[in-house]
Amino acid sequence: MRYVLLICADESGIQAMSEEEGAAMMAKYAAFGQEMTERGVLQTGERLRPTIDATTVRVRDGEVLTSDGPFAETKEQIGGYYVVDCKDLDEAIEVAAKIPGASLGTIEVRPIWDM
Amino acid sequence: MSRSIDVEAAVAQAFRSEWGRVVATLIRTTGDWDLAEECAQEAFARALERWPTDGIPERPGAWLTTTARNRAFDRLRRAATGANKIRELGMRSLRGDDDNDDDDGLDVDPAATSGVADDRLRLMFTCCHPALSIDARVALTLRTLAGLTTPEIARAFLVPEPTMAQRLVRAKHKIRNAGIPYRVPPAHMLPERTGAVLGVVYLLFNEGYAASDGDDLVRSTLCDEAIRLGRTLAALMPDEPEVLGLLALMVLHNARRDARVDELGDLVSLEEQDRTRWDRGAVEEGVAVLDAALRRSEPGPYQVQAAIAACHATAPDAQSTDWHEIAALYDTLARFTPSPVVELNRAVAIAMAEGPEVGLALVDALDASGRLRGYRLLPATRADLLRRMGRTAEAVDAYRAALAMAATDAERRYLSRRLGELASS
């Protein structure tokens, strides 16, 4: 089964990291990516720029409405995601728990709706 | 006539002991929860038709499983989209992991101890998966393992029937859509997941045991089902001391069930209970199960709670209870599961062991900490200690405070009676 693992955390905490802390975190993500690729679980994944760079788009009565920022103000923001192919939810949970961000914020495990 | 009554009793007995196994086996072989439940139901209906003329089969469980599986097979074959599923079904049966349903032992399943997991155990771990809400876990366990109907479960938890029906549907959908596995978790997940299963079983028991309002019959059904699940778990996981600990705890509490309320339905405190009404056989069983757990020298919170229950259950009266031992056990329990409620219970035990003054000082310190604000048993405990110390005026105030927070009519009647006794003394 395929799942999206949404990495959610308070992005102000991540922005406040020192250069060394940031580099250490990136190294952990690189190791995680390599491990999961070798295991054949990881399909894709990306880091997202912070919500300050986000744009929200809506179409109402045929008009495109554009606004600054994320679609909802929340305490934690989505900072990245992985798409994984796992045997079942237990494996997805195990993989999610290994994402370095899991110890800082929250990972939301969402099954992909196969059409 | 008596023959048909015998058959009905045999089907009812088979329902209690075999329902979970039949459903669990069908879920594994078909992968379809609704189909499994429906075909299990049909198999029991078929037993009511056939057994009066054919006789009660030697192994009712195997008969029911085979009948239900044949039903499932027929229905899948008839369904237009069934072709793939049948192929799948055939594949699964060929894999050879499919041979533990012809065992008709009641609870002890040799297949489970020889390494082939019992289907009921798989079902239990799936129903109690932490990705499901606790309400959903409880409802699913009662429906699929215990065979309670949706209206029965709705009544037990005081929710409207459509709400409960929707809860069950959503839970089954989540199991399918989120890919919750149907298996006993691997060793590294087992402790955590076993804890989740035990938590659901204990919650069921408490729901039946603690609340004194609501439908009594439904409530005692919950206690009985929880103990039945506990026995099944203990038979399937005989090496897990906490599983035995939970079973011992439930059996020991249940031994006192009849003595907890008087003829008028009023609560009787442990101290005042007529101990001749305790079920001695159950006490002996509980103590024996607890001893078996403790021999493994891996203590845990259920074993400690069972040990406390055993201290009470084996004491001839409140005075000769080993309160020092109980206080020490609450100390241990607080290390496993730190909580102000455990500390309150410990204070009560110390009050019994060393005098109400010592206990009251602990209770007042807890009160001052604010960690038990709004907990209704705090003023009730204070009131009881003040009464024992003869500080009547303060006791009256505390009973009034407790009365204002009481949760059930039975509690209110108990506290009112205490207040009345103080006023007339």
Interface residues (C-beta under 8 A of the other chain):
Chain A: M1 Y3 C86 K87 D88 L89 D90 A92 I93 V109 P111
Chain B: H129 A131 N177 A178 G179 I180 P181 P185 M189
